[in-house]
Amino acid sequence: MIQKIDGLCFKNMVDYGVRNLNLNYKTINQLNVFPVPDGDTGTNMLTTISKGLVQVDNSLADLSAVSKKFAKSIVFEARGNSGVIVSQFLKGFSETFADTNEADSELFIAALEKGVACAYSAVANPVEGTMLTVVKDATAAVKESYRENQSIDETVSVFVKHARISLDNTPNLLDTLKEAGVVDSGGAGIVCLFEGMKKYLDGDSIEQTESPVQQTTQVDYSVYNPDSEFEFGYCTEMLIQLLNSKKPFDYEEFKNTLNQLGNSVVTTYDSDKVKVHIHSHNPGEILNYCQQFGEFLTLKIENMTVQHTDLTKNILCSEVKNDGVFSVVAVAYDRAVQNLFLEMGADVVIYSEDGVSTKDYIEAFKKTESKNIIVFPNGNDAILSAEQAKTLYKHAEITVINTKDIAECYSSLPIIDFSQTDIETVVDEINETIKNIYVVSFIKRVVEEKDPSFYALHRKEILKIGTTLEETVLFAVKNTLENLGKDIVTIFYDNTLSEEYIENLVEKIENLGFCVDVYTIPTQTLPCALTISFE
């Protein structure tokens, strides 16, 4: 029985939660039908928590330091709606431990309550039957059943038990889930997370397998040349085995010297081993100094300029600076759309392949050097992280336009008057344009190796579920034109669909008997099978 958790226990609990999510994230993705069936809830939760945990330096040991670092880092790493909500839940949970080095069950429950409050506050219109309900119900059950001197093991077991009960009830709260015959995907992610924590407390093992977060990406070294400036220095981490055969070791003198050689110094000293984390421009000087006392058991040196470049390489800025009082930041899902939006007037465009994090937005905001920024997230899962970045970035007034796809952004950019000095007028004109656009997204879902189904979706409304993409598209187009009488149809398609297929589709739309102009916009990739806008 564990009566109290310290920093190491906290990190290991979260780590086991991540491991369990990693084993189950694909299953969680398949459950994803609310708010739209885009199949990325498990991936977004796993990525958010994993990257948040990675930022917690291994040399940090006490609960206060670990919880503060994790609470801060997970917010910046949040991506997707599910990622933002779980990041706020874990942020509130972690912040409760900021002033203590140990936590018992009473404080653990208080942390859960703060986490629930933060998660609900992150959503403008909370919907019951989602992960919000699961964490709220499980926390209420834990609080109600608490007894004095209850162990952490018992507390987490009660949470898991009632989280499962709440998860099983989510279809009774959301008709979308009941119709699809599934439970809420975000709630399932919460259950997986805490089941992993329970396994750690119970002494069970969870295999540590490679996740999408752990897969290495190839660094593009071609961006560097003899004139490159390496302004950020190096991050050096090492574990030193102190040796009697070397110079006598004085820990206080050692720390003082490191603080003169670099910054962001974190050290721990245990008997005959020293762990060091330090940022500097001359790692060789640090290695020479440390090697006077022993030899390196582990050693890692990373160029922080390369890390920073890797972070910002997907953020492109327009070569033409707008003369107005505001800048426009947009999100694109591929390089073609990224360049298209730049050509259409956006100042900064974020290329997002696996979801836009809060940190991505903040880096983009910095590049504008503007006091007023208008943001086009262009995806349901990119809006909450944009709102979170807005609250964290203090150097500009930021307006987030709730664009849920690239079609709305594509129609909005041409009407922006960059010479306008009244931001409210600009935003009103954008929102008026978006209000007159009707967008249908077509999403392909395959469940349990069955034949695929194609969903035609307008916002959260399912217009049609068809057996083929063509059948679903033609139904949605005919139904929309009959009821709304639009004049322009624009088809956004990616390289999974051939030009021949699109040409055939356009011909069949034109033969439906409506007087409309049909345009096509090729992209490299879309988060759905197809997107069509009606104006």
Secondary structure, 3 states (H helix, E strand, C coil): CCCCECHHHHHHHHHHHHHHHHHHHHHHHHHCCCCCCCCCHHHHHHHHHHHHHHCCCCCCCCHHHHHHHHHHHHHHCCEHHHHHHHHHHHHHHHHCCCCCCCECHHHHHHHHHHHHHHHHHCCCCCCCCCHHHHHHHHHHHHHHHCCCCCCHHHHHHHHHHHHHHHHHHHHHHCHHHHHHCCCCHHHHHHHHHHHHHHHHHHCCCCCCCCCCCCCCCCCCHHHCCCCCCCCCCEEEEEEEEECCCCCCCCHHHHHHHHHHHCEEEEEEEECCEEEEEEEECCHHHHHHHHCCCEEEEEEEEEEHHHHHHHHHCCEEECCCCCCCCCEEEEEECCHHHHHHHHHCCCCEEEECCCCCEHHHHHHHHHHHCCCEEEEECCCHHHHHHHHHHHHHCCCCEEEECCCCCHHHHHHHHHHCCCCCCCHHHHHHHHHHHHHCCEEEEEEEECCCCCCCEEEEEECCEEEEEECCHHHHHHHHHHHHHHHHCCCEEEEEECCCCCHHHHHHHHHHHHCCCCCCEEEEEECCCCCCCEEEEEC
